[in-house]
Amino acid sequence: MYISPMLLHKAPNNLPFNSAQMLTELKLDGFRLILSKFNGVTKLYTRHHNEVTSRFNELLNLPLPDNIVLDGELIVTDELGRPDFEAVMERFHSRKSTHEVVYAVFDVLYYEGEKVTHLPLIERKSILEKVIPNDSDKLVKVQWTLGNAVTYFDLVKQQELEGIVQKAMNSTYQVNSRSHDWLKVINYSFAGDIRIAGYRKDKFELLLQFPDGSPAGKMEFMPKDDRKIFYALQKKLKINESDKYVYLDPILKCQVKYRNLTKKGFLRIPSFVDWVS
């Protein structure tokens, strides 16, 4: 059984706040996975309703009761125990990958064959304790704390983790909805001297460079007003082109925010912040 998951909104100004009515969890850097088990048969789905059961045979015999649907994140951890997004995506795309996955569960949607999405989150967390009484090497519960989001986020930044999630303790599970009851606070890094070296012809995508001229990745996120500024300025900067890209003299500078550096040294998911003169 597939259930379209509840999605996160961005926290105002991407800032954590303390509230005794909010649970705080670590935001895990993997990909969303819905697990269902009925009549002894386990099935796995991505958030976009793609069945991926056959890709993760090691999750098909987890110590879980029958007649349940769980929501969580599939992760691979690095040598420091931190979620490694590139590793989990390598494991997802290649059957030859030797990365070991962990299913980190943060919600229960069906229990004992009954829908429980209408129950407050704090009650669903109690049910989850019954579903997974003990963590194992393949199956864990996502730990949470009541409030303390500001301190938790400071610790996340120190450990260079992705961020936190704040969830209203009495929130229902809103199927296929992006709700302000669940908020994400991302631990962004910032780079203040990134050059624009080109753009894609068929869609908005900018080629980025570091100040030393090495490639910094590709950026798709820029406000409309700044896109207009870019297209006005780029006309005099063209130096070459290919079937796919127009290449520019990289004198346009901008500040960007990004999640982290990839293993190839590129900015991961860079977003435009401001122009740099």
C-alpha positions in Angstrom: 0.0 0.0 0.0 1.4 3.4 -1.0 0.5 6.6 0.8 1.6 9.9 -0.6 3.7 11.5 2.1 3.3 14.7 4.1 5.9 17.3 3.1 7.8 20.0 4.8 7.6 23.8 4.6 10.6 26.0 5.1 10.8 27.6 8.5 10.4 31.4 8.4 13.8 33.0 7.5 15.2 29.4 7.8 15.6 30.0 11.6 14.9 27.5 14.4 12.7 28.6 17.3 11.9 27.1 20.7 8.4 25.9 21.4 7.1 23.4 23.9 4.5 22.4 21.3 7.0 21.4 18.7 9.1 18.2 18.4 12.6 18.6 17.0 14.3 15.9 14.9 17.4 15.6 12.9 16.8 16.2 9.2 18.4 13.1 7.6 20.2 13.5 4.3 18.8 10.5 2.3 15.7 9.9 0.4 12.1 9.4 1.5 10.9 5.9 1.7 7.4 4.5 2.4 7.3 0.9 3.7 4.2 -1.2 3.8 3.8 -4.7 5.1 0.5 -6.6 4.5 0.0 -10.4 4.5 3.7 -10.9 5.2 4.7 -9.0 2.0 6.9 -5.9 2.3 6.8 -3.2 -0.4 9.0 -0.1 -0.7 8.0 3.2 -2.4 9.7 6.5 -3.0 7.8 9.7 -2.3 6.9 9.9 -6.0 5.1 6.5 -5.9 7.9 4.5 -7.6 8.1 1.0 -6.2 11.8 0.2 -5.4 11.2 -3.1 -3.4 13.6 -5.1 -5.6 16.5 -2.6 -5.1 16.7 -3.2 -1.3 16.3 -6.9 -0.6 17.9 -6.4 2.8 14.9 -4.5 4.0 12.3 -7.1 3.1 12.7 -9.2 6.3 12.9 -6.5 8.9 11.5 -7.3 12.4 8.2 -5.5 11.8 4.6 -6.5 12.5 2.1 -7.2 9.8 -0.5 -4.7 8.5 1.5 -1.4 8.8 2.7 1.5 6.7 5.7 3.5 7.8 7.3 6.7 6.7 11.0 7.4 7.0 14.3 8.1 5.3 16.6 5.7 3.7 20.2 6.6 4.5 23.8 5.5 4.2 26.2 6.7 6.9 29.9 7.7 6.5 32.8 6.7 8.7 31.7 9.4 11.3 28.1 8.1 11.3 26.7 11.0 9.4 24.2 10.5 6.5 26.0 10.5 3.2 23.6 11.6 0.4 25.9 10.7 -2.5 26.5 7.3 -1.1 22.8 6.5 -0.7 22.1 7.7 -4.3 24.9 5.5 -5.5 23.3 2.6 -3.7 19.9 3.5 -5.2 21.2 3.7 -8.8 23.7 0.8 -8.8 23.1 -2.8 -7.8 26.8 -3.2 -7.7 27.2 -0.7 -4.9 28.3 -2.2 -1.6 26.9 0.7 0.6 24.8 -0.6 3.5 21.5 1.2 3.9 19.6 2.0 7.1 15.8 2.7 7.2 15.3 5.5 9.7 11.6 5.7 10.6 9.9 8.8 11.9 6.2 8.1 11.5 3.5 5.4 11.3 0.5 5.7 9.0 -1.2 2.4 9.4 -1.0 0.2 12.5 -2.7 -3.2 13.0 -4.5 -2.6 9.7 -6.1 0.7 10.9 -5.3 4.1 9.5 -3.7 6.3 12.2 -3.0 9.5 10.2 -5.8 11.3 12.1 -4.0 10.8 15.4 -1.8 13.5 16.9 1.9 13.1 16.1 2.8 12.5 19.7 0.4 9.5 19.8 1.8 8.2 16.5 5.3 8.4 18.1 4.1 6.2 20.9 2.7 3.7 18.4 6.1 3.7 16.7 7.8 2.7 19.9 5.6 -0.5 19.8 6.3 -1.1 16.1 10.1 -0.8 16.6 10.9 -1.5 20.3 14.6 -2.0 19.5 16.8 -0.4 16.9 18.9 -2.7 14.7 21.6 -2.2 12.1 19.0 -1.9 9.3 16.1 -0.3 11.1 16.1 2.6 13.5 13.6 5.1 14.9 14.4 8.8 14.3 15.1 10.3 17.8 13.3 13.5 18.8 13.2 16.0 21.6 10.5 18.3 22.8 11.4 21.9 22.0 15.2 22.8 22.3 15.3 23.5 18.5 17.8 26.4 18.8 20.4 24.4 20.8 19.8 21.3 18.6 20.4 23.3 15.4 23.7 24.7 16.9 24.8 21.1 17.4 23.8 20.2 13.9 25.9 23.1 12.5 28.9 22.0 14.6 28.6 18.4 13.2 28.1 19.7 9.6 24.7 17.9 9.3 21.9 18.8 7.0 19.5 20.5 9.4 16.6 19.9 11.7 12.8 19.4 11.4 10.3 21.0 13.7 6.9 19.3 13.9 3.8 20.3 15.9 3.3 17.7 18.5 -0.5 17.5 17.9 -0.3 17.6 14.1 -2.2 15.0 12.1 -0.5 13.3 9.1 -1.7 15.4 6.1 -1.5 13.0 3.2 0.0 14.4 0.0 0.2 17.9 1.5 2.9 20.4 2.3 2.0 21.7 5.8 3.3 24.4 8.1 2.9 21.9 10.9 6.2 20.4 9.7 9.1 22.9 9.2 12.6 22.4 8.0 15.6 24.4 8.9 18.5 23.8 6.6 22.2 24.2 7.7 23.3 26.2 4.7 26.8 27.2 3.8 27.6 30.4 2.0 30.1 31.3 -0.7 30.5 35.0 -1.5 32.6 35.1 -4.7 31.1 32.7 -7.2 31.4 33.5 -10.9 28.8 32.8 -13.6 30.5 31.2 -16.5 27.6 30.3 -18.7 24.0 29.2 -19.0 21.9 26.4 -20.5 19.8 27.2 -23.6 16.7 25.1 -23.1 16.1 25.8 -19.4 17.3 28.0 -16.6 20.6 26.6 -15.4 23.7 28.6 -14.7 27.3 27.3 -14.9 29.3 28.4 -11.8 33.0 28.8 -11.2 35.1 29.3 -8.1 37.5 32.3 -8.1 40.4 30.1 -9.2 38.5 29.2 -12.4 37.6 25.6 -11.4 34.0 24.5 -11.9 31.6 25.0 -9.0 28.6 23.2 -10.3 25.2 24.3 -11.7 22.6 26.6 -10.2 18.9 26.5 -11.0 17.5 28.7 -8.2 17.5 32.4 -8.8 14.6 34.9 -8.1 12.8 36.2 -11.2 14.0 39.8 -10.8 17.6 38.6 -10.6 17.1 36.4 -13.7 16.1 39.5 -15.6 19.2 41.3 -14.5 21.3 38.3 -15.5 19.8 38.0 -19.0 20.3 41.8 -19.5 24.0 41.6 -18.5 25.0 38.4 -20.2 24.5 39.7 -23.7 27.9 41.4 -23.7 29.7 38.6 -22.0 29.3 35.7 -24.5 32.6 34.1 -25.5 31.5 30.7 -27.0 28.6 28.3 -27.2 27.7 24.7 -27.8 24.5 23.0 -28.7 23.5 23.0 -25.0 25.2 26.0 -23.4 26.3 29.6 -23.9 29.7 30.3 -22.3 30.4 33.7 -20.7 33.4 35.7 -19.6 33.1 34.9 -15.9 33.1 38.4 -14.5 29.6 38.4 -13.0 29.9 37.5 -9.3 27.3 36.4 -6.8 26.8 35.1 -3.3 25.2 31.7 -3.1 24.0 29.3 -0.4 24.4 25.6 -0.7 24.0 22.4 1.3 27.6 21.1 1.2 30.4 20.3 -1.2 30.0 17.1 -3.2 32.9 14.6 -3.4 33.9 16.2 -6.7 34.1 19.6 -5.0 31.0 21.1 -6.5 28.4 23.2 -4.6 25.4 21.0 -3.8 22.0 22.6 -4.6 23.4 26.2 -4.9 20.8 29.0 -4.6 21.3 32.6 -5.5 21.5 35.1 -2.6 22.8 38.4 -4.0 25.0 40.0 -6.6 28.6 40.9 -5.6 30.1 44.0 -7.1 
